[in-house]
Amino acid sequence: MTYPKVAVVILNWNGQKYLEKFLPSVVSSTYQNLEIVVGDNFSTDDSIEYLKSNYPEIKIISNDKNYGFAEGYNKVLSTVEADYYVLLNSDVEVTKDWIQPVIELMETDDSIAAAQPKLLSYHDKTKFEYAGAAGGFLDKYGYPFCRGRIFETVETEKGQYNQASEIFWASGAALFIKAKYWKEVNGLDADFFAHMEEIDLCWRLKNNGYKIMYCPDSIVYHVGGGTLEAENPFKTYLNFRNNLLMLQKNLPGSKAFSIIFIRFWFDFITLLKYLLAGKPKNAFAISRAHFSFLGSYGKTRLKSSKRSIAYNNSGLYEGSIVWQYFIKKKKTFKDLKI
């Protein structure tokens, strides 16, 4: 068997504690043609010194400032040569043979652009992990969900998603992508800074007709929330703003306007819920996200993705996950009958 070159690239920002804890598992990977790279986003802790002292074999690429997740990866990967890139969060523990099953799956079909392994929770390895689980889907209003996780309902892993299958988006916690397709779509959108940038990337790939896959034979364990906590107002701002940017960029223009109009009302209801829950900073973050989106509307319009004739909508749920989950009480993926 020939082994395509794989570069596992970890973007680090003040994450020495995660490097100490999880890098040994990455170094123990058994794949035969592997380069491990740490891209540093201008850390102010001792991450670089730690790497140089303990892992001199690992390539370090240092950015001159903190560019965020999206542009940070763009800067680092512009200097990395490989057939496959693996964008791996620093708070992920991998298993020894986690790489080869995904590469073998992706090598079977040139139209497969990206893939993810099965993501389980590091803190409870019997549960799926929130940010990816067994592959990502998207509803008609732009709400992301996963097999194994819908909103706050996270399933116990019982082998229920053990078939390799096509999905809509692959988690940025452990994202495999063919380098040629990364370059074709110009990587991540730097304007996202962080959060949902991988969904936008996968959507652009699907607009070009490519497939995104889930590989259950590869398992990794993700801590999650390593940079921003779930209720952090800045994270709320990024999630709501970037979701709107993603919809404007990737939906056909005629459809984008009506979907975004409806999303504004969904978001307004969420804003009210934050106010009633005594979380005014999160409510303000949603308002700020909307103003930011409107302020950049013209710029985002210029980046609108053009759908090829071979546009691939597999994994796009034409219903409302909000309606199914909160009104019809369908809490798990199997209940949706997708």
C-alpha positions in Angstrom: 0.0 0.0 0.0 1.2 3.5 -0.8 0.7 6.0 2.0 -0.3 9.6 1.0 1.5 12.2 3.1 -0.6 13.4 6.0 0.2 16.6 7.9 -1.5 16.7 11.3 -1.6 20.4 12.2 -2.5 21.6 15.7 -3.2 25.3 16.0 -2.1 26.5 19.5 -2.8 29.6 21.4 -1.7 29.6 25.1 -2.5 25.9 25.2 0.6 24.4 26.8 -1.5 22.4 29.3 -3.3 20.7 26.4 0.0 20.1 24.5 1.4 18.4 27.6 -1.7 16.3 28.0 -2.6 15.3 24.5 0.4 15.6 22.2 1.8 12.3 23.4 -1.2 10.5 21.9 -0.6 12.3 18.6 3.1 11.4 18.5 2.1 7.8 19.1 0.1 7.7 15.9 1.0 4.6 13.8 0.4 6.1 10.3 3.5 5.6 8.1 3.8 8.9 6.2 3.1 11.5 8.9 4.3 15.0 9.7 3.2 16.7 12.9 3.0 20.5 12.9 2.1 22.9 15.6 1.1 26.3 14.4 1.3 28.9 17.1 -1.0 31.9 17.2 1.4 34.2 19.0 1.1 32.5 22.4 2.3 34.3 25.5 2.7 31.2 27.7 5.6 28.7 27.4 4.1 26.6 24.6 7.0 27.1 22.2 9.7 26.5 24.8 7.9 23.3 25.9 7.7 22.0 22.3 11.4 22.8 21.6 12.5 21.1 24.8 10.3 18.0 24.6 9.4 17.5 20.9 12.3 18.7 18.7 11.0 16.5 15.9 7.8 18.5 15.6 7.7 21.3 13.1 6.7 24.7 14.7 5.3 27.5 12.5 4.8 30.7 14.4 2.3 33.4 13.4 3.1 37.0 14.2 -0.2 37.6 16.0 -3.3 35.8 17.1 -5.2 35.5 13.8 -8.0 33.3 15.3 -8.8 29.8 14.3 -9.7 30.5 10.6 -6.9 32.8 9.4 -4.5 31.2 11.9 -4.9 27.9 10.0 -4.7 29.6 6.6 -1.4 31.2 7.5 0.1 28.0 8.8 -1.2 25.7 6.1 0.1 28.0 3.3 3.6 26.7 4.2 2.8 23.0 4.8 3.2 20.5 1.9 1.1 17.3 2.1 -1.6 15.3 0.3 -3.9 15.5 3.3 -4.2 18.1 6.1 -5.7 17.1 9.4 -6.8 20.1 11.4 -6.7 18.9 15.0 -7.7 20.8 18.1 -5.1 20.8 20.9 -7.6 19.4 23.4 -8.1 16.1 21.5 -6.8 12.7 22.5 -6.3 10.4 19.6 -6.0 6.6 19.3 -2.9 5.0 17.8 -4.6 4.0 14.5 -6.9 6.9 14.1 -5.5 8.2 10.8 -5.4 5.3 8.4 -9.1 4.4 8.4 -10.0 7.9 7.4 -7.4 8.1 4.7 -8.4 4.7 3.3 -12.0 5.8 3.1 -11.1 9.1 1.4 -8.8 7.4 -1.1 -11.8 5.3 -2.4 -13.4 8.3 -4.1 -11.7 11.4 -5.5 -14.9 13.4 -4.9 -14.5 13.0 -1.2 -13.0 16.3 -0.1 -13.2 16.1 3.7 -14.1 13.7 6.5 -14.1 13.4 10.3 -13.7 10.5 12.8 -16.1 9.5 15.5 -15.9 12.2 18.2 -16.5 11.0 21.8 -16.3 13.1 24.9 -13.0 13.0 26.7 -14.7 13.4 30.1 -17.2 10.6 29.5 -16.0 8.3 26.8 -19.4 6.5 26.7 -20.9 9.7 25.3 -20.7 11.5 22.0 -18.9 14.8 22.0 -21.0 18.0 21.4 -18.9 19.6 18.6 -19.1 16.9 15.9 -20.3 13.6 17.4 -21.0 11.2 14.5 -21.1 13.8 11.8 -22.7 17.2 11.2 -26.0 18.1 9.5 -27.7 21.5 8.9 -31.4 22.4 8.8 -33.1 24.7 6.4 -32.6 27.7 8.7 -28.9 27.1 9.2 -29.0 25.4 12.6 -26.2 22.8 12.9 -26.8 19.5 14.7 -25.1 16.1 14.7 -25.9 12.4 14.7 -25.4 11.8 18.4 -26.1 15.4 19.5 -29.1 17.7 18.9 -28.9 21.0 20.9 -28.2 19.9 24.5 -29.2 16.3 24.1 -26.1 14.1 23.8 -26.5 10.4 23.1 -24.6 7.5 24.7 -22.4 5.8 22.1 -23.9 2.3 21.6 -22.7 1.6 18.1 -25.8 3.1 16.6 -23.7 5.2 14.1 -21.1 2.6 13.0 -21.6 2.9 9.3 -19.4 5.2 7.1 -21.7 7.7 5.6 -22.0 11.1 3.9 -22.7 14.1 6.1 -23.1 17.8 5.6 -20.1 19.1 7.7 -17.2 17.7 9.5 -16.1 19.0 12.8 -13.1 21.3 13.0 -11.9 19.5 16.1 -10.5 16.7 13.8 -11.0 17.7 10.2 -9.4 15.7 7.4 -9.2 17.4 4.1 -7.5 16.8 0.8 -4.9 19.6 0.3 -5.9 20.1 -3.3 -9.5 20.9 -2.3 -8.4 23.1 0.6 -6.5 25.2 -1.9 -9.3 25.1 -4.5 -11.7 26.9 -2.1 -9.0 29.0 -0.5 -9.2 27.4 3.0 -11.2 28.9 5.8 -12.9 32.3 5.7 -10.7 34.6 7.8 -13.7 36.9 8.6 -15.2 34.2 10.7 -12.3 34.4 13.2 -13.6 31.3 15.0 -16.7 29.2 15.2 -18.7 27.7 12.3 -15.8 28.3 9.9 -15.6 24.6 9.3 -19.3 24.4 8.4 -18.8 27.2 5.9 -15.8 25.4 4.5 -17.7 22.2 4.0 -20.7 24.0 2.5 -18.4 25.6 -0.1 -17.0 22.2 -0.9 -20.5 20.8 -1.3 -21.4 23.7 -3.5 -18.6 22.5 -5.8 -20.1 19.0 -5.8 -17.7 17.3 -3.3 -18.6 14.9 -0.6 -18.0 15.2 3.2 -17.8 11.8 5.0 -18.0 10.3 8.5 -15.6 7.5 9.4 -16.7 5.5 12.4 -13.6 3.2 12.3 -11.5 6.2 13.6 -12.2 7.4 17.2 -10.9 10.4 19.0 -11.8 12.0 22.3 -12.4 15.8 22.5 -12.5 17.9 25.7 -14.4 20.8 24.0 -14.7 24.4 25.1 -10.9 24.7 25.5 -10.7 28.3 24.3 -14.1 29.9 25.1 -16.7 28.5 27.5 -20.2 27.8 26.2 -21.8 30.8 27.8 -19.0 33.3 26.9 -20.7 36.4 25.3 -17.9 36.6 22.7 -18.6 33.0 21.7 -22.3 33.8 21.5 -21.5 36.8 19.2 -19.3 34.7 16.9 -21.8 31.9 16.6 -24.8 34.1 15.8 -22.8 36.4 13.4 -21.0 33.6 11.6 -24.2 31.6 11.1 -25.8 34.6 9.3 -22.6 35.1 7.2 -22.6 31.4 6.3 -26.2 31.5 5.1 -25.7 34.6 3.0 -22.5 33.2 1.4 -23.8 29.7 0.6 -27.5 29.9 -0.1 -28.8 31.0 -3.5 -29.5 34.7 -3.4 -33.3 34.3 -3.9 -33.5 31.9 -0.9 -31.0 33.6 1.4 -33.1 36.7 2.0 -36.2 34.8 3.2 -34.2 32.4 5.3 -32.1 35.1 7.0 -35.3 37.1 7.6 -36.8 34.1 9.5 -33.5 33.6 11.3 -33.6 37.1 12.6 -36.9 36.3 14.4 -35.6 33.0 15.8 -32.5 35.0 17.1 -34.8 37.6 18.6 -36.6 34.9 20.6 -33.2 33.6 21.8 -32.2 37.2 22.8 -35.4 37.5 24.9 -34.7 34.1 26.5 -31.2 35.3 27.5 -32.7 38.5 29.0 -35.3 36.5 31.0 -32.6 34.2 32.2 -30.6 37.1 33.6 -27.9 37.0 30.9 -27.9 40.5 29.4 -24.3 40.2 28.1 -25.4 37.2 25.9 -28.5 39.1 24.7 -26.4 42.1 23.8 -24.0 39.8 22.0 -26.8 38.6 19.7 -27.8 42.2 18.9 -24.2 43.1 18.2 -23.9 40.0 15.9 -26.9 41.2 13.8 -25.5 44.7 13.5 -22.1 43.3 12.5 -23.7 41.1 9.9 -25.7 43.9 8.4 -22.5 46.1 8.4 -20.6 43.6 6.4 -23.5 42.6 4.0 -21.9 44.1 0.9 -18.5 42.5 1.6 -20.0 39.1 2.3 -22.1 39.3 -0.9 -18.9 39.5 -3.0 -17.9 36.1 -1.4 -21.1 34.3 -2.2 -20.4 30.7 -3.2 -21.6 29.7 -6.7 -23.3 26.3 -6.8 -22.0 23.9 -9.5 -24.4 21.8 -11.5 -23.2 18.9 -9.4 -24.1 20.7 -6.1 -24.3 18.1 -3.3 -27.0 18.7 -0.7 -26.6 15.4 1.2 -26.9 16.1 4.9 -29.0 19.2 4.5 -32.2 18.7 6.4 -35.1 20.5 4.7 -37.1 20.7 8.0 -36.7 22.9 11.1 -34.6 21.2 13.8 -35.9 23.9 16.2 -39.5 22.8 15.6 -38.7 19.1 15.7 -36.7 19.3 18.9 -38.6 21.9 21.0 -42.2 21.5 19.8 -42.4 17.9 18.6 -39.9 16.7 21.2 -37.8 14.7 18.8 -34.5 14.6 20.8 -32.3 12.1 18.9 -31.2 11.8 15.3 -33.1 8.5 14.7 -36.4 10.3 15.7 -36.0 12.7 12.7 -36.0 9.8 10.2 -33.6 11.6 7.8 
